[in-house]
Amino acid sequence: MIEWIQRQNAVLCDFLWGPSMLGLFLFTGLFFSIRTGFFQLRHVRLWFRYTFFSLFKKEKTQKGAITQFQALSTALAATVGTGNITGVAAALVTGGPGAVFWMWVSAFFGMMTAYAENVLGILYRYKDKDGNFVGGAMVYMERGLHSKLFAVLFSVFCVLASFGMGNMAQMHSVASALMNTFRIPPLWTGILGAVLVGLIISGGLQRTARVTERLVPFMVLLFFAGSIVCLVGSAEKIPAAFRLIFHSAFAPRPMAGGVLGYGIHRAIQTGVSRGVFSNEAGLGSSVAVHASSSTREPAIQGMWAIFEVFVDTVVVCTLTALVILTSGVYTPAPGGEAVLTGVSLTAAAYGVGLGPAGSMFISVSIVFFAFATVLGWSYFGERSVSYLFGNRAILIYRAVLIPVTALGAWGSMELVWSISDTFNALMAIPNLITLLLLSGQVRRETKRFMNGPHPRL
């Protein structure tokens, strides 16, 4: 029965994530880039001013909200995950170094898709009877597009994805990393992980945000520092790595058997899909937490979404790719396939720069990244459950999520991963359609902000 489900889902997943879906993601990002005058490029100083440089100033919050940095951290917790480590390696193996270039292209346009999502998220959010902000993709689907159907479908698929990709698959990665490096049994990892997740999410968004605003900067800076150490040791190879990325993005390469057919389209498909999986721009998942931000300006929260995509893909994924390409361990075999793949390739690459500590560094990074993803997606799931069944259902959701966290540490993940990919696509379809139909409001909000007096930091 399970094998039959896997086969049927594989067919559906391949169809959903085919060229049409990836083209829709790119088209949406390009569409919003054009409608806003390529805001992500022309106003890069402005969005850096309202995001990165604002981190050095004390931020005030209003009742029922979290700070903009807490919103960013919780959203990044869900997006900066194992895909930034093992996913990049998989992209290099499947699509070649050129996939990295198309990952950048995906991120460049994805910045404006994420911007549009979160402009609408702030625009249509509201406060509940307790004074807390309520928002998310399902809210602008219902209140903006007036489509209850889209909102319900999105919420259902988001809940299901939060159990799969957002929880079980991540905990399995944590358990595997701890078992391989520190010989910690998966059972112990599952129990401890379930306890920690339960303690954190039981405190609601406020407690989750307080944890992520400390965890996310630490894990990103840790990974950044380790990557820089590796790159400093092979600095002379970095220009060649960039040349290889750009050349491979537009040059065909041989497939198995030496036949020239494994070309540009493969690099594009792999790079775009990995970019989407990495930063989740277009899925609509992170809108719920961004909508709880203390900001009153939709455009400013949209800038935080741009910054989120920038950190996740342009910074973290690029660092991983450069370390792999400059380490010398990425050596495609004559048939066109890499000798090392996945986490083995990444661990070997960091082992060149960090020595015996390389594998430990990657394992620790996976633990932090994956656990943070669990926390971020747990909130996405909560907001979707609340939309579908009311706030009382959140307690039931948590009661189910905690044992599922433990189960994910030692369960088989092949079916979970493949079904989660399907749920992600099913989330993205109503979200992307809604964004395009509400694009006029995103443009008006952007124009209003740019033509008015900019709020002081």
CORRA-V757268 format. One record per residue. N is the residue number from 0. PSI is psi as a letter, one per 20 degrees, with the letter a starting at -180 (NA if undefined). OMEGA is omega as a letter, one per 40 degrees, with the letter a starting at -180 (* if undefined). Layout:
n=N psi=PSI omega=OMEGA
n=N psi=PSI omega=OMEGA
This chain:
n=0 psi=g omega=a
n=1 psi=g omega=i
n=2 psi=h omega=i
n=3 psi=g omega=i
n=4 psi=g omega=i
n=5 psi=g omega=a
n=6 psi=g omega=a
n=7 psi=g omega=i
n=8 psi=h omega=i
n=9 psi=g omega=i
n=10 psi=g omega=i
n=11 psi=g omega=a
n=12 psi=g omega=i
n=13 psi=h omega=i
n=14 psi=g omega=a
n=15 psi=h omega=a
n=16 psi=k omega=i
n=17 psi=a omega=a
n=18 psi=h omega=a
n=19 psi=g omega=i
n=20 psi=g omega=i
n=21 psi=h omega=i
n=22 psi=h omega=i
n=23 psi=g omega=i
n=24 psi=g omega=a
n=25 psi=g omega=a
n=26 psi=g omega=a
n=27 psi=g omega=i
n=28 psi=g omega=i
n=29 psi=g omega=a
n=30 psi=g omega=a
n=31 psi=h omega=i
n=32 psi=g omega=a
n=33 psi=g omega=a
n=34 psi=h omega=i
n=35 psi=j omega=i
n=36 psi=k omega=a
n=37 psi=l omega=a
n=38 psi=g omega=a
n=39 psi=h omega=a
n=40 psi=g omega=a
n=41 psi=h omega=a
n=42 psi=k omega=a
n=43 psi=h omega=i
n=44 psi=h omega=a
n=45 psi=g omega=a
n=46 psi=h omega=i
n=47 psi=h omega=i
n=48 psi=g omega=a
n=49 psi=i omega=i
n=50 psi=e omega=a
n=51 psi=g omega=a
n=52 psi=h omega=i
n=53 psi=i omega=i
n=54 psi=h omega=a
n=55 psi=j omega=i
n=56 psi=q omega=i
n=57 psi=p omega=a
n=58 psi=p omega=i
n=59 psi=q omega=i
n=60 psi=q omega=i
n=61 psi=r omega=a
n=62 psi=p omega=i
n=63 psi=j omega=a
n=64 psi=r omega=i
n=65 psi=r omega=a
n=66 psi=r omega=i
n=67 psi=h omega=i
n=68 psi=h omega=i
n=69 psi=h omega=i
n=70 psi=g omega=i
n=71 psi=g omega=a
n=72 psi=g omega=i
n=73 psi=h omega=i
n=74 psi=g omega=i
n=75 psi=h omega=i
n=76 psi=h omega=a
n=77 psi=h omega=a
n=78 psi=h omega=i
n=79 psi=n omega=a
n=80 psi=b omega=a
n=81 psi=h omega=i
n=82 psi=h omega=i
n=83 psi=i omega=a
n=84 psi=f omega=a
n=85 psi=h omega=a
n=86 psi=h omega=i
n=87 psi=g omega=i
n=88 psi=g omega=i
n=89 psi=h omega=i
n=90 psi=g omega=i
n=91 psi=h omega=a
n=92 psi=g omega=a
n=93 psi=g omega=a
n=94 psi=i omega=a
n=95 psi=r omega=a
n=96 psi=h omega=i
n=97 psi=h omega=i
n=98 psi=h omega=i
n=99 psi=g omega=i
n=100 psi=g omega=a
n=101 psi=h omega=i
n=102 psi=g omega=i
n=103 psi=g omega=i
n=104 psi=g omega=i
n=105 psi=g omega=i
n=106 psi=g omega=a
n=107 psi=g omega=i
n=108 psi=h omega=i
n=109 psi=h omega=i
n=110 psi=g omega=a
n=111 psi=h omega=i
n=112 psi=g omega=i
n=113 psi=h omega=i
n=114 psi=g omega=a
n=115 psi=g omega=i
n=116 psi=g omega=a
n=117 psi=h omega=i
n=118 psi=g omega=i
n=119 psi=h omega=i
n=120 psi=g omega=i
n=121 psi=h omega=a
n=122 psi=h omega=a
n=123 psi=j omega=i
n=124 psi=r omega=i
n=125 psi=r omega=i
n=126 psi=p omega=i
n=127 psi=a omega=a
n=128 psi=i omega=i
n=129 psi=j omega=i
n=130 psi=j omega=i
n=131 psi=q omega=i
n=132 psi=p omega=i
n=133 psi=p omega=a
n=134 psi=a omega=a
n=135 psi=r omega=a
n=136 psi=h omega=a
n=137 psi=h omega=a
n=138 psi=g omega=i
n=139 psi=h omega=i
n=140 psi=g omega=a
n=141 psi=g omega=a
n=142 psi=h omega=a
n=143 psi=g omega=a
n=144 psi=i omega=a
n=145 psi=l omega=i
n=146 psi=n omega=i
n=147 psi=h omega=a
n=148 psi=g omega=i
n=149 psi=g omega=a
n=150 psi=g omega=a
n=151 psi=g omega=i
n=152 psi=g omega=i
n=153 psi=g omega=a
n=154 psi=g omega=i
n=155 psi=g omega=a
n=156 psi=h omega=i
n=157 psi=g omega=i
n=158 psi=g omega=a
n=159 psi=g omega=i
n=160 psi=h omega=a
n=161 psi=h omega=i
n=162 psi=h omega=a
n=163 psi=e omega=a
n=164 psi=h omega=a
n=165 psi=i omega=a
n=166 psi=f omega=a
n=167 psi=g omega=a
n=168 psi=h omega=a
n=169 psi=g omega=i
n=170 psi=h omega=i
n=171 psi=h omega=i
n=172 psi=g omega=i
n=173 psi=g omega=a
n=174 psi=g omega=a
n=175 psi=g omega=i
n=176 psi=g omega=a
n=177 psi=h omega=i
n=178 psi=g omega=a
n=179 psi=h omega=a
n=180 psi=g omega=a
n=181 psi=j omega=i
n=182 psi=k omega=i
n=183 psi=p omega=a
n=184 psi=q omega=i
n=185 psi=h omega=i
n=186 psi=g omega=i
n=187 psi=g omega=i
n=188 psi=g omega=a
n=189 psi=g omega=a
n=190 psi=g omega=i
n=191 psi=g omega=i
n=192 psi=g omega=i
n=193 psi=g omega=i
n=194 psi=g omega=a
n=195 psi=g omega=i
n=196 psi=g omega=i
n=197 psi=g omega=i
n=198 psi=h omega=a
n=199 psi=g omega=a
n=200 psi=i omega=i
n=201 psi=i omega=i
n=202 psi=j omega=i
n=203 psi=a omega=a
n=204 psi=h omega=a
n=205 psi=g omega=a
n=206 psi=g omega=i
n=207 psi=g omega=a
n=208 psi=h omega=i
n=209 psi=h omega=i
n=210 psi=g omega=a
n=211 psi=h omega=a
n=212 psi=i omega=i
n=213 psi=h omega=a
n=214 psi=g omega=a
n=215 psi=g omega=i
n=216 psi=h omega=i
n=217 psi=g omega=a
n=218 psi=h omega=i
n=219 psi=g omega=i
n=220 psi=h omega=i
n=221 psi=g omega=a
n=222 psi=h omega=i
n=223 psi=g omega=a
n=224 psi=g omega=i
n=225 psi=h omega=i
n=226 psi=g omega=i
n=227 psi=g omega=i
n=228 psi=g omega=i
n=229 psi=g omega=a
n=230 psi=h omega=i
n=231 psi=h omega=a
n=232 psi=i omega=i
n=233 psi=k omega=a
n=234 psi=h omega=a
n=235 psi=i omega=a
n=236 psi=i omega=a
n=237 psi=g omega=i
n=238 psi=h omega=i
n=239 psi=h omega=i
n=240 psi=g omega=i
n=241 psi=g omega=i
n=242 psi=g omega=i
n=243 psi=g omega=i
n=244 psi=g omega=a
n=245 psi=g omega=a
n=246 psi=g omega=a
n=247 psi=h omega=a
n=248 psi=h omega=a
n=249 psi=j omega=a
n=250 psi=p omega=i
n=251 psi=q omega=i
n=252 psi=q omega=a
n=253 psi=q omega=i
n=254 psi=a omega=a
n=255 psi=p omega=a
n=256 psi=i omega=i
n=257 psi=j omega=a
n=258 psi=p omega=a
n=259 psi=n omega=a
n=260 psi=i omega=a
n=261 psi=m omega=a
n=262 psi=b omega=a
n=263 psi=g omega=a
n=264 psi=h omega=i
n=265 psi=g omega=i
n=266 psi=g omega=i
n=267 psi=g omega=a
n=268 psi=g omega=a
n=269 psi=g omega=a
n=270 psi=g omega=a
n=271 psi=g omega=a
n=272 psi=g omega=i
n=273 psi=h omega=i
n=274 psi=g omega=i
n=275 psi=g omega=a
n=276 psi=h omega=a
n=277 psi=g omega=a
n=278 psi=i omega=i
n=279 psi=j omega=i
n=280 psi=p omega=a
n=281 psi=i omega=i
n=282 psi=h omega=a
n=283 psi=j omega=a
n=284 psi=g omega=a
n=285 psi=i omega=a
n=286 psi=h omega=a
n=287 psi=g omega=a
n=288 psi=h omega=i
n=289 psi=h omega=a
n=290 psi=i omega=i
n=291 psi=j omega=a
n=292 psi=q omega=a
n=293 psi=i omega=a
n=294 psi=q omega=i
n=295 psi=i omega=a
n=296 psi=o omega=i
n=297 psi=g omega=a
n=298 psi=h omega=a
n=299 psi=g omega=i
n=300 psi=h omega=i
n=301 psi=h omega=i
n=302 psi=h omega=i
n=303 psi=h omega=i
n=304 psi=h omega=i
n=305 psi=g omega=a
n=306 psi=h omega=i
n=307 psi=g omega=i
n=308 psi=h omega=i
n=309 psi=g omega=a
n=310 psi=g omega=a
n=311 psi=g omega=a
n=312 psi=g omega=a
n=313 psi=h omega=a
n=314 psi=f omega=a
n=315 psi=g omega=a
n=316 psi=h omega=i
n=317 psi=g omega=i
n=318 psi=g omega=i
n=319 psi=g omega=a
n=320 psi=g omega=a
n=321 psi=g omega=i
n=322 psi=g omega=i
n=323 psi=g omega=a
n=324 psi=h omega=a
n=325 psi=i omega=a
n=326 psi=h omega=a
n=327 psi=i omega=a
n=328 psi=i omega=i
n=329 psi=n omega=a
n=330 psi=n omega=i
n=331 psi=p omega=i
n=332 psi=r omega=a
n=333 psi=h omega=a
n=334 psi=i omega=i
n=335 psi=i omega=a
n=336 psi=q omega=i
n=337 psi=q omega=i
n=338 psi=g omega=i
n=339 psi=q omega=a
n=340 psi=r omega=i
n=341 psi=c omega=a
n=342 psi=h omega=i
n=343 psi=g omega=i
n=344 psi=g omega=a
n=345 psi=g omega=a
n=346 psi=g omega=i
n=347 psi=g omega=a
n=348 psi=g omega=i
n=349 psi=h omega=i
n=350 psi=h omega=i
n=351 psi=g omega=a
n=352 psi=h omega=a
n=353 psi=i omega=i
n=354 psi=b omega=a
n=355 psi=h omega=a
n=356 psi=i omega=a
n=357 psi=g omega=a
n=358 psi=h omega=i
n=359 psi=g omega=i
n=360 psi=g omega=a
n=361 psi=g omega=i
n=362 psi=g omega=i
n=363 psi=g omega=i
n=364 psi=g omega=i
n=365 psi=g omega=i
n=366 psi=g omega=a
n=367 psi=g omega=a
n=368 psi=g omega=a
n=369 psi=g omega=a
n=370 psi=h omega=i
n=371 psi=h omega=i
n=372 psi=g omega=i
n=373 psi=g omega=a
n=374 psi=g omega=a
n=375 psi=g omega=a
n=376 psi=h omega=i
n=377 psi=h omega=i
n=378 psi=h omega=i
n=379 psi=g omega=i
n=380 psi=g omega=i
n=381 psi=g omega=a
n=382 psi=h omega=i
n=383 psi=g omega=i
n=384 psi=g omega=i
n=385 psi=g omega=i
n=386 psi=g omega=a
n=387 psi=g omega=a
n=388 psi=i omega=a
n=389 psi=r omega=a
n=390 psi=h omega=a
n=391 psi=h omega=a
n=392 psi=i omega=a
n=393 psi=h omega=i
n=394 psi=h omega=i
n=395 psi=g omega=i
n=396 psi=g omega=i
n=397 psi=h omega=i
n=398 psi=h omega=i
n=399 psi=g omega=a
n=400 psi=h omega=a
n=401 psi=g omega=i
n=402 psi=h omega=i
n=403 psi=h omega=i
n=404 psi=g omega=i
n=405 psi=g omega=a
n=406 psi=h omega=a
n=407 psi=h omega=a
n=408 psi=h omega=a
n=409 psi=j omega=i
n=410 psi=r omega=i
n=411 psi=p omega=a
n=412 psi=i omega=a
n=413 psi=g omega=a
n=414 psi=h omega=a
n=415 psi=g omega=a
n=416 psi=g omega=a
n=417 psi=g omega=i
n=418 psi=h omega=i
n=419 psi=h omega=i
n=420 psi=h omega=i
n=421 psi=g omega=i
n=422 psi=h omega=i
n=423 psi=g omega=i
n=424 psi=g omega=a
n=425 psi=h omega=i
n=426 psi=g omega=a
n=427 psi=h omega=a
n=428 psi=g omega=i
n=429 psi=h omega=a
n=430 psi=g omega=a
n=431 psi=h omega=i
n=432 psi=g omega=i
n=433 psi=g omega=i
n=434 psi=g omega=a
n=435 psi=h omega=a
n=436 psi=h omega=i
n=437 psi=j omega=a
n=438 psi=h omega=i
n=439 psi=h omega=i
n=440 psi=h omega=i
n=441 psi=g omega=i
n=442 psi=g omega=a
n=443 psi=g omega=i
n=444 psi=h omega=i
n=445 psi=g omega=a
n=446 psi=g omega=i
n=447 psi=g omega=a
n=448 psi=g omega=a
n=449 psi=h omega=a
n=450 psi=i omega=a
n=451 psi=r omega=i
n=452 psi=p omega=a
n=453 psi=p omega=i
n=454 psi=q omega=i
n=455 psi=q omega=i
n=456 psi=NA omega=*
